[in-house]
């Protein structure tokens, strides 16, 4: 049975609300004579029929992989919303791999905690929210690059469920910039250096006494310490030149590169056994290095759920970097979920402009992936200045839903399922939204993921019933 939620009810005939100071000029009229009921469902689900058919084939044959790509902003970068959907769908249809991952921490930002990245070098980065200045912003939405030639990136899988057999490396123009290695060995290099002697001057000692003790000349001691006379003071320290040698041991790690195959759009390493740790190292004769992302897969049939998010991102931020769309096809998506709109609303972008940017993004995706199914989630409720309802996302949501059939995409209405325009207080009581009334809590994002999964599965089951009638 579908989940029902009463999101707003009032005895007033009409409520007109001036929502902010005159500087914002926000105004909304809401007819509150009717109870608004949110159904947790997928609207225009016929747009997902090709995807559902692939799910059905996977479920019956237990063969093959289905790729889902979830695009968004901060809630997807942290992988809390998308991570819940991944876990639930893989539980039902099989875990075929963690999917797309990116070393967000090396770009000095947050990411998921199931894959850990570390490096011996600092990396430069640029998010897609900034103007294009030539840096290679691609599939991850964040450029990560360096000119260092002695780096190593360690990738460690912290969740054993995502150990992998296949690793795909995605780089600008598909250049072979990296090698991979499973292990490193420590090499010790021994050498001899002059032995350092430090002498503390005692009361009554002279340079002649000290020189005789260490069998060096007075002039050598003076030269080593920059002395212009033979006068010295007790308690001071003198460097004593020595002909003796001391052993010095230098340790360095050496990686043994493994074979990778070159394919259209990516380079791939395949292992006979599951891997939980691997190293990315420089390819020989390269001087500029840039990484657009990695894909982790295993040999099992099932779902590969890729999540790509950038803090603060808008539809237009993805669209201004053509490399993003060029590399998207590497993931071979069967379904793309778009979860954007919040950041546009805080830019006070009018609905017509938001819609134009959303459709431009969808068309750019379809241009490179014409057979992919598209699911758009409406942005969640939020407030301006922790007080005024965000009417922009309300209007965006209405527009997204109203044109779904015409534009041939499916919709999941997160805005309504999370209480709509005036649902914030209830969300706060349930601990689902943060104190800024914009970002959601971990529990809130996971609730979003759970509800989306339930809606998808119910819609999929309805599809199977119709097919079998």
C-alpha positions as CSV (number, residue, x, y, z in Angstrom):
1,X,0.0,0.0,0.0
2,X,1.3,3.5,-0.9
3,X,2.6,5.6,2.0
4,X,0.3,8.6,2.7
5,X,1.3,11.7,4.4
6,X,-0.9,14.7,5.2
7,X,1.4,17.7,4.7
8,X,-0.8,20.7,5.2
9,X,-4.3,21.5,6.3
10,X,-6.0,24.7,7.4
11,X,-9.5,26.1,7.9
12,X,-8.5,29.4,6.3
13,X,-9.9,30.0,2.8
14,X,-6.7,31.7,1.4
15,X,-3.4,32.4,2.9
16,X,-1.2,35.1,1.3
17,X,2.3,35.3,2.9
18,X,4.9,38.0,2.5
19,X,7.9,35.8,3.2
20,X,10.8,38.1,3.6
21,X,12.0,41.7,3.9
22,X,11.3,43.8,0.9
23,X,14.8,43.0,-0.4
24,X,13.8,39.5,-1.3
25,X,10.3,40.2,-2.6
26,X,9.2,36.6,-2.0
27,X,5.5,36.1,-2.2
28,X,3.3,33.0,-2.3
29,X,-0.4,32.3,-2.4
30,X,-1.5,28.9,-1.0
31,X,-5.0,27.5,-1.2
32,X,-5.5,25.8,2.1
33,X,-9.1,24.8,1.8
34,X,-8.0,21.3,0.7
35,X,-5.9,18.7,2.4
36,X,-2.7,18.1,0.4
37,X,-1.7,14.5,0.4
38,X,1.7,13.3,-0.7
39,X,1.9,9.8,-2.3
40,X,5.4,8.2,-2.2
41,X,5.4,7.2,-5.8
42,X,7.2,7.7,-9.1
43,X,5.3,10.0,-11.5
44,X,5.3,9.3,-15.2
45,X,6.9,5.9,-14.5
46,X,6.4,4.8,-18.1
47,X,9.6,6.7,-18.7
48,X,11.4,4.1,-16.7
49,X,10.0,1.0,-18.5
50,X,13.3,0.3,-20.3
51,X,15.1,0.4,-17.0
52,X,12.5,-1.8,-15.3
53,X,12.8,-4.3,-18.1
54,X,16.5,-4.6,-17.5
55,X,15.9,-5.0,-13.8
56,X,13.5,-7.8,-14.5
57,X,15.9,-9.5,-16.9
58,X,18.7,-9.2,-14.2
59,X,16.4,-10.6,-11.5
60,X,15.3,-13.6,-13.6
61,X,18.6,-14.5,-15.3
62,X,21.0,-13.5,-12.4
63,X,23.4,-12.3,-15.1
64,X,24.8,-8.9,-16.1
65,X,25.1,-5.5,-14.5
66,X,22.8,-2.5,-14.3
67,X,24.4,0.9,-13.8
68,X,22.6,3.7,-12.0
69,X,24.2,7.2,-11.8
70,X,22.9,9.6,-9.1
71,X,23.9,13.3,-9.8
72,X,23.5,16.1,-7.3
73,X,25.1,18.6,-4.9
74,X,26.2,18.3,-1.3
75,X,23.8,15.6,-0.2
76,X,25.1,13.3,-3.0
77,X,28.8,14.2,-2.5
78,X,28.5,12.9,1.1
79,X,26.8,9.8,-0.3
80,X,24.2,9.6,2.6
81,X,21.1,9.9,0.4
82,X,22.6,7.9,-2.5
83,X,24.4,5.5,-0.2
84,X,21.1,4.4,1.3
85,X,19.6,3.8,-2.2
86,X,22.7,1.8,-3.2
87,X,22.5,-0.5,-0.1
88,X,18.8,-1.2,-0.5
89,X,18.8,-1.9,-4.3
90,X,21.9,-4.0,-4.0
91,X,20.3,-6.0,-1.2
92,X,17.5,-6.9,-3.6
93,X,19.2,-7.2,-7.0
94,X,22.8,-8.0,-6.1
95,X,26.0,-6.0,-5.4
96,X,28.0,-5.6,-8.6
97,X,30.4,-3.0,-7.1
98,X,30.8,0.3,-5.3
99,X,30.8,2.2,-8.6
100,X,32.3,5.7,-9.1
101,X,34.6,7.0,-6.4
102,X,36.7,10.1,-6.1
103,X,39.4,11.2,-3.6
104,X,37.4,14.1,-2.2
105,X,39.7,14.5,0.8
106,X,42.7,15.1,-1.5
107,X,40.6,17.9,-3.0
108,X,40.2,19.2,0.6
109,X,36.5,18.5,0.8
110,X,34.2,15.8,2.2
111,X,33.2,12.5,0.8
112,X,31.9,9.1,1.9
113,X,33.7,7.1,4.5
114,X,33.6,3.6,3.0
115,X,36.6,4.3,0.8
116,X,39.7,5.9,2.2
117,X,42.3,7.8,0.1
118,X,45.7,9.1,1.2
119,X,48.7,10.5,-0.6
120,X,52.2,11.5,0.2
121,X,51.8,14.7,-1.9
122,X,49.4,17.6,-1.8
123,X,47.1,18.0,-4.8
124,X,45.5,21.0,-6.5
125,X,41.8,21.0,-7.2
126,X,38.9,23.0,-8.6
127,X,35.1,22.5,-8.2
128,X,32.7,22.9,-11.1
129,X,31.0,25.7,-9.3
130,X,33.8,28.0,-10.3
131,X,34.4,29.5,-13.8
132,X,36.2,27.4,-16.4
133,X,39.9,28.4,-16.3
134,X,41.3,25.5,-18.2
135,X,41.6,23.0,-15.4
136,X,40.3,19.4,-16.3
137,X,36.9,19.4,-14.5
138,X,35.3,16.1,-15.7
139,X,33.1,13.3,-14.5
140,X,33.7,14.0,-10.7
141,X,32.7,17.6,-11.1
142,X,36.1,18.4,-9.4
143,X,39.4,18.7,-11.1
144,X,42.3,17.0,-9.2
145,X,45.8,17.6,-10.5
146,X,49.5,17.9,-9.7
147,X,52.9,18.3,-11.4
148,X,54.6,16.2,-8.7
149,X,56.2,13.1,-10.2
150,X,56.9,11.1,-7.0
151,X,53.3,10.8,-5.6
152,X,51.4,7.7,-4.6
153,X,47.7,7.5,-3.8
154,X,46.6,4.7,-1.5
155,X,43.0,3.5,-2.0
156,X,41.7,1.4,0.9
157,X,38.2,-0.1,0.9
158,X,36.9,0.1,4.4
159,X,33.6,-1.8,3.7
160,X,34.5,-5.4,2.7
161,X,31.3,-5.6,0.7
162,X,33.0,-3.3,-1.9
163,X,36.2,-5.2,-2.4
164,X,36.8,-5.2,-6.2
165,X,38.2,-7.2,-9.1
166,X,38.1,-4.4,-11.6
167,X,39.4,-0.8,-11.4
168,X,38.7,1.8,-14.1
169,X,40.8,5.0,-14.2
170,X,39.2,8.0,-15.9
171,X,41.5,10.8,-17.0
172,X,41.3,13.8,-19.4
173,X,41.4,12.7,-23.0
174,X,41.9,9.2,-21.7
175,X,45.6,9.8,-21.3
176,X,47.6,7.1,-19.6
177,X,48.7,9.2,-16.7
178,X,48.8,6.5,-14.0
179,X,49.9,3.0,-13.2
180,X,48.5,0.8,-10.5
181,X,50.3,-1.3,-7.9
182,X,49.0,-3.8,-5.3
183,X,52.0,-3.8,-3.0
184,X,55.0,-1.7,-2.3
185,X,58.4,-2.8,-1.0
186,X,60.8,-0.8,1.2
187,X,64.3,-0.4,-0.2
188,X,67.1,0.6,2.3
189,X,70.0,2.5,0.8
190,X,73.1,2.7,3.0
191,X,75.8,5.4,2.6
192,X,78.6,6.9,4.7
193,X,78.7,10.5,5.8
194,X,81.2,12.4,8.0
195,X,80.6,11.7,11.6
196,X,79.3,14.7,13.6
197,X,80.9,15.4,16.9
198,X,79.6,18.1,19.3
199,X,81.8,19.1,22.2
200,X,80.6,21.1,25.2
201,X,83.5,23.3,26.5
202,X,84.4,22.7,30.1
203,X,85.9,25.2,32.6
204,X,89.6,25.6,32.0
205,X,89.6,24.0,28.5
206,X,91.4,25.7,25.7
207,X,91.3,25.1,21.9
208,X,94.7,23.5,22.2
209,X,93.5,21.0,24.7
210,X,90.4,20.2,22.7
211,X,92.3,19.9,19.4
212,X,94.7,17.4,21.0
213,X,91.8,15.4,22.4
214,X,90.2,14.9,19.0
215,X,93.4,14.9,17.0
216,X,92.5,17.8,14.8
217,X,94.2,21.2,14.3
218,X,93.1,24.4,16.0
219,X,92.6,26.1,12.6
220,X,90.2,23.3,11.6
221,X,88.1,23.8,14.7
222,X,88.1,27.6,14.2
223,X,87.1,27.2,10.5
224,X,84.3,24.7,11.4
225,X,82.8,27.0,14.0
226,X,83.5,30.4,12.3
227,X,85.9,31.5,15.1
228,X,88.2,34.5,14.6
229,X,90.2,34.0,17.7
230,X,91.2,31.2,20.1
231,X,89.1,32.6,22.9
232,X,86.3,30.2,24.0
233,X,83.7,30.2,26.8
234,X,82.7,27.3,29.1
235,X,79.2,25.9,28.4
236,X,79.3,26.7,24.7
237,X,79.3,23.9,22.1
238,X,81.9,23.3,19.4
239,X,81.5,21.3,16.2
240,X,84.5,19.1,15.9
241,X,85.6,18.1,12.3
242,X,86.2,14.4,12.1
243,X,87.7,12.0,9.6
244,X,85.5,9.2,11.0
245,X,82.5,8.1,9.0
246,X,79.0,7.3,10.1
247,X,76.5,5.1,8.4
248,X,73.3,6.7,7.0
249,X,70.3,4.5,6.0
250,X,67.7,6.0,3.6
251,X,64.4,4.2,3.2
252,X,62.1,4.6,0.2
253,X,59.1,2.8,-1.1
254,X,59.2,1.2,-4.5
255,X,56.0,0.1,-6.3
256,X,55.8,-2.6,-8.9
257,X,53.4,-1.4,-11.7
258,X,50.8,-3.9,-12.9
259,X,49.3,-4.3,-16.3
260,X,46.4,-2.1,-17.3
261,X,44.3,-2.3,-20.5
262,X,43.3,0.7,-22.5
263,X,39.6,1.0,-23.5
264,X,37.6,3.8,-25.0
265,X,37.3,6.4,-22.2
266,X,39.2,4.6,-19.5
267,X,42.1,2.4,-18.4
268,X,41.4,-0.8,-16.6
269,X,43.1,-3.1,-14.1
270,X,41.6,-6.6,-13.6
271,X,42.6,-8.8,-10.7
272,X,42.0,-12.6,-10.3
273,X,41.1,-12.1,-6.6
274,X,39.2,-9.4,-4.7
275,X,41.3,-6.3,-3.8
276,X,40.8,-4.0,-0.8
277,X,43.9,-1.9,-1.1
278,X,45.6,-0.5,-4.2
279,X,48.0,2.3,-5.1
280,X,47.9,4.8,-7.9
281,X,51.3,5.9,-9.1
282,X,52.7,8.1,-11.9
283,X,53.1,6.7,-15.4
284,X,56.6,6.9,-16.8
285,X,57.5,10.0,-18.8
286,X,54.5,12.0,-17.7
287,X,54.9,15.4,-16.0
288,X,51.3,16.6,-15.6
289,X,48.7,14.4,-13.8
290,X,45.0,14.8,-13.5
291,X,42.4,12.3,-12.2
292,X,38.7,12.5,-13.0
293,X,37.6,9.5,-11.0
294,X,37.7,5.7,-10.5
295,X,35.2,2.9,-10.8
296,X,35.3,-0.1,-8.5
297,X,33.4,-3.3,-9.7
298,X,33.4,-7.0,-8.8
299,X,32.5,-10.0,-10.9
300,X,29.0,-10.4,-9.5
301,X,25.8,-9.7,-11.3
302,X,23.7,-6.9,-9.9
303,X,23.5,-3.1,-9.4
304,X,26.5,-0.7,-9.7
305,X,25.3,2.5,-8.1
306,X,27.5,5.5,-9.0
307,X,27.1,8.7,-7.0
308,X,28.5,12.1,-8.2
309,X,27.9,15.2,-6.2
310,X,29.6,18.6,-5.7
311,X,28.9,20.9,-2.7
312,X,27.1,24.0,-3.9
313,X,26.5,22.7,-7.5
314,X,23.7,23.7,-9.8
315,X,22.6,22.2,-13.2
316,X,24.5,25.0,-15.0
317,X,27.8,24.1,-13.2
318,X,27.8,20.6,-14.7
319,X,26.7,22.0,-18.1
320,X,29.6,24.4,-18.4
321,X,32.2,21.6,-18.5
322,X,31.7,19.4,-21.6
323,X,34.2,16.8,-20.3
324,X,31.6,15.8,-17.7
325,X,29.2,14.6,-20.4
326,X,31.9,13.1,-22.5
327,X,33.1,10.9,-19.6
328,X,29.6,10.1,-18.3
329,X,29.2,7.4,-21.0
330,X,32.1,5.5,-19.4
331,X,29.7,4.5,-16.7
332,X,27.3,2.9,-19.2
333,X,24.3,4.3,-17.4
334,X,20.9,2.6,-17.6
335,X,19.3,5.1,-15.2
336,X,20.4,8.6,-14.3
337,X,18.9,10.3,-11.2
338,X,19.2,14.1,-11.1
339,X,18.9,15.7,-7.6
340,X,19.5,19.4,-8.0
341,X,17.7,22.7,-7.4
342,X,18.5,23.8,-3.8
343,X,21.5,25.9,-4.8
344,X,19.6,27.5,-7.6
345,X,16.9,28.5,-5.2
346,X,19.3,30.3,-2.9
347,X,20.6,32.2,-6.0
348,X,16.9,33.3,-6.3
349,X,16.9,31.9,-9.9
350,X,13.4,32.2,-11.4
351,X,11.6,29.0,-12.3
352,X,11.9,29.5,-16.1
353,X,15.6,29.9,-15.9
354,X,16.0,26.9,-13.6
355,X,13.9,24.8,-15.9
356,X,15.9,25.9,-18.9
357,X,19.1,24.8,-17.2
358,X,17.6,21.5,-16.1
359,X,16.4,20.6,-19.6
360,X,19.8,21.7,-21.0
361,X,21.5,19.2,-18.6
362,X,19.1,16.4,-19.5
363,X,19.5,17.0,-23.2
364,X,23.3,17.0,-22.9
365,X,23.1,13.7,-21.0
366,X,20.8,12.2,-23.7
367,X,23.0,13.4,-26.5
368,X,25.8,11.1,-25.2
369,X,23.5,8.4,-23.8
370,X,20.4,8.4,-25.9
371,X,19.0,5.2,-24.4
372,X,19.3,6.1,-20.8
373,X,16.2,6.5,-18.6
374,X,16.0,9.8,-16.6
375,X,14.5,10.2,-13.1
376,X,14.4,13.7,-11.6
377,X,13.9,14.2,-7.9
378,X,12.4,17.5,-6.8
379,X,14.5,19.5,-4.3
380,X,13.6,19.1,-0.6
381,X,11.9,21.8,1.5
382,X,14.2,24.5,3.1
383,X,14.0,27.9,4.6
384,X,15.6,31.3,3.9
385,X,17.3,32.7,7.0
386,X,15.9,29.8,9.1
387,X,12.6,31.5,9.0
388,X,11.0,32.1,5.6
389,X,9.7,29.1,3.5
390,X,11.7,28.6,0.3
391,X,9.0,29.2,-2.3
392,X,11.5,28.8,-5.2
393,X,11.9,25.1,-4.6
394,X,8.1,24.8,-4.3
395,X,7.8,26.3,-7.8
396,X,10.6,24.3,-9.2
397,X,9.0,21.1,-7.9
398,X,5.7,22.1,-9.5
399,X,7.4,22.7,-12.8
400,X,9.4,19.5,-12.7
401,X,6.2,17.4,-12.1
402,X,4.0,19.2,-14.6
403,X,6.3,18.7,-17.7
404,X,7.5,15.2,-16.9
405,X,5.3,13.4,-19.5
406,X,6.1,15.9,-22.2
407,X,9.9,15.8,-21.6
408,X,9.8,12.0,-21.1
409,X,11.4,11.7,-17.7
410,X,10.1,10.3,-14.4
411,X,9.8,12.2,-11.2
412,X,10.0,11.4,-7.5
413,X,8.6,14.3,-5.5
414,X,10.9,14.7,-2.5
415,X,9.5,18.1,-1.9
416,X,6.0,16.8,-1.1
417,X,7.1,13.7,0.7
418,X,9.1,15.8,3.1
419,X,6.2,18.0,4.0
420,X,6.2,20.6,1.3
421,X,6.4,24.4,1.8
422,X,5.5,24.3,5.5
423,X,7.0,20.9,6.6
424,X,10.2,22.3,8.1
425,X,9.0,22.4,11.7
426,X,7.9,18.8,11.6
427,X,11.2,17.8,10.0
428,X,13.1,19.6,12.8
429,X,11.0,17.8,15.5
430,X,11.9,14.5,13.9
431,X,15.6,15.4,13.8
432,X,15.7,15.2,10.0
433,X,16.9,18.7,9.1
434,X,19.8,20.7,10.5
435,X,19.7,24.0,12.4
436,X,20.4,26.0,9.2
437,X,17.1,24.7,7.9
438,X,18.8,23.9,4.5
439,X,21.0,20.9,5.0
440,X,19.6,17.7,6.4
441,X,20.9,15.5,9.1
442,X,22.4,12.0,8.4
443,X,19.1,10.5,9.5
444,X,17.3,13.0,7.2
445,X,19.3,12.1,4.1
446,X,19.0,8.4,4.8
447,X,15.2,8.8,5.2
448,X,15.2,10.4,1.7
449,X,17.1,7.5,0.3
450,X,14.8,5.0,2.0
451,X,11.7,6.7,0.6
452,X,13.1,6.9,-2.9
453,X,14.0,3.2,-2.8
454,X,10.5,2.3,-1.7
455,X,8.9,4.4,-4.4
456,X,11.2,2.8,-7.1
457,X,10.5,-0.7,-5.9
458,X,6.8,-0.2,-5.8
459,X,6.8,1.3,-9.3
460,X,8.9,-1.6,-10.5
461,X,6.6,-4.2,-9.0
462,X,3.6,-2.4,-10.7
463,X,5.5,-2.7,-14.0
464,X,6.1,-6.5,-13.5
465,X,2.4,-7.0,-12.7
466,X,1.4,-5.2,-15.9
467,X,3.9,-7.2,-18.0
468,X,2.6,-10.5,-16.6
469,X,-1.1,-9.7,-17.1
